[in-house]
């Protein structure tokens, strides 16, 4: 048990982030109805906001490759990729991992995830 009164601001922020991440980790993301997925999406966005992650766009979604994906245009494009990402990708972003996070000098990561041009590319004309 934590004595919340004994924690300073920084410790409380760390605790909040840990709780948010753990709650997201415990959520089942497969087989969710659209309304449940969009509710989880709002929770993920709040967690990301709490962590200070910012974006220019994270509102559009569409069905891609058998799943709902969300368009992310992060504010810090030197650290994060833009593109279409699943809810699981967004949750991994809250852990600073996954395809959204750019790892400096990591050619294997770039080869695995591609550039923003081909990340989950979707041809609307097809």
C-alpha positions as CSV (number, residue, x, y, z in Angstrom):
1,X,0.0,0.0,0.0
2,X,1.2,3.5,-0.8
3,X,1.0,6.5,1.6
4,X,0.0,9.1,-1.0
5,X,0.5,11.9,1.4
6,X,4.2,11.0,1.7
7,X,4.8,11.1,-2.0
8,X,6.1,14.2,-3.8
9,X,4.8,15.3,-7.2
10,X,7.4,13.4,-9.2
11,X,6.7,10.2,-7.3
12,X,3.0,10.6,-7.8
13,X,3.5,11.1,-11.5
14,X,5.6,7.9,-11.7
15,X,2.9,6.0,-9.7
16,X,0.2,7.3,-12.0
17,X,2.1,6.3,-15.1
18,X,2.8,2.8,-13.7
19,X,-0.9,2.3,-12.8
20,X,-2.1,3.5,-16.2
21,X,0.4,1.2,-18.0
22,X,-0.5,-1.8,-15.9
23,X,-4.3,-1.2,-16.5
24,X,-3.7,-1.0,-20.2
25,X,-1.6,-4.2,-20.1
26,X,-4.4,-6.1,-18.4
27,X,-7.0,-5.0,-21.0
28,X,-7.9,-7.5,-23.7
29,X,-7.6,-5.8,-27.1
30,X,-8.7,-8.6,-29.4
31,X,-12.3,-9.2,-30.2
32,X,-13.5,-5.9,-28.8
33,X,-16.6,-4.3,-30.3
34,X,-16.0,-0.9,-32.0
35,X,-17.5,1.0,-29.0
36,X,-15.3,-0.9,-26.6
37,X,-12.2,-0.3,-28.7
38,X,-12.9,3.4,-29.0
39,X,-13.4,3.6,-25.2
40,X,-10.0,1.9,-24.8
41,X,-8.6,4.3,-27.3
42,X,-9.7,7.3,-25.2
43,X,-8.0,5.7,-22.1
44,X,-4.8,5.1,-24.1
45,X,-4.8,8.8,-25.3
46,X,-5.2,9.9,-21.7
47,X,-2.3,7.8,-20.6
48,X,-0.1,9.2,-23.4
49,X,-1.1,12.7,-22.5
50,X,-0.2,12.0,-18.8
51,X,3.2,10.9,-20.0
52,X,3.7,14.2,-22.0
53,X,3.5,12.6,-25.4
54,X,2.0,15.0,-27.9
55,X,0.5,14.6,-31.4
56,X,-0.8,16.8,-34.2
57,X,-3.3,14.1,-35.2
58,X,-4.7,11.0,-33.4
59,X,-8.4,11.1,-34.2
60,X,-8.9,9.3,-37.5
61,X,-9.4,5.6,-37.7
62,X,-10.2,3.1,-40.3
63,X,-10.3,-0.7,-40.9
64,X,-6.9,-1.9,-42.2
65,X,-5.7,-5.5,-42.7
66,X,-8.4,-7.0,-40.5
67,X,-8.2,-4.5,-37.6
68,X,-9.0,-0.9,-36.7
69,X,-6.0,1.3,-37.0
70,X,-5.5,4.9,-35.9
71,X,-3.7,7.7,-37.8
72,X,-0.9,9.1,-35.6
73,X,1.0,12.3,-36.5
74,X,3.3,12.8,-33.5
75,X,4.6,16.2,-32.6
76,X,8.2,14.9,-32.0
77,X,8.9,13.2,-35.3
78,X,12.6,12.8,-34.5
79,X,11.6,10.3,-31.8
80,X,8.3,8.9,-33.1
81,X,7.0,7.6,-36.5
82,X,3.8,8.8,-38.1
83,X,1.4,6.3,-39.7
84,X,-1.5,3.9,-39.2
85,X,-1.2,2.0,-35.9
86,X,-3.2,-0.5,-34.0
87,X,-4.4,0.0,-30.5
88,X,-1.7,-2.5,-29.4
89,X,0.9,-0.3,-31.1
90,X,-0.4,2.7,-29.2
91,X,-0.3,0.8,-25.9
92,X,3.3,-0.2,-26.7
93,X,4.1,3.5,-27.3
94,X,3.1,4.2,-23.7
95,X,5.9,1.8,-22.8
96,X,8.3,3.6,-25.2
97,X,8.5,0.5,-27.4
98,X,7.0,-0.8,-30.6
99,X,6.8,0.5,-34.2
100,X,6.0,4.1,-33.2
101,X,9.3,4.6,-31.4
102,X,12.3,5.5,-33.5
103,X,15.5,3.9,-32.1
104,X,18.6,6.0,-33.0
105,X,21.1,4.3,-35.2
106,X,19.1,1.1,-35.3
107,X,19.0,0.0,-39.0
108,X,17.3,-3.3,-38.0
109,X,14.4,-1.3,-36.5
110,X,14.0,0.8,-39.6
111,X,14.2,-2.3,-41.8
112,X,11.6,-4.1,-39.7
113,X,9.1,-1.2,-39.4
114,X,9.9,0.6,-42.7
115,X,9.5,4.3,-43.2
116,X,6.4,6.3,-42.5
117,X,5.6,6.0,-46.2
118,X,5.0,2.2,-46.1
119,X,4.0,1.8,-42.4
120,X,0.7,0.0,-42.6
121,X,0.2,1.5,-46.1
122,X,-3.4,1.3,-47.3
123,X,-4.4,2.0,-50.9
124,X,-7.9,3.5,-50.7
125,X,-8.3,3.0,-54.5
126,X,-7.9,-0.8,-54.2
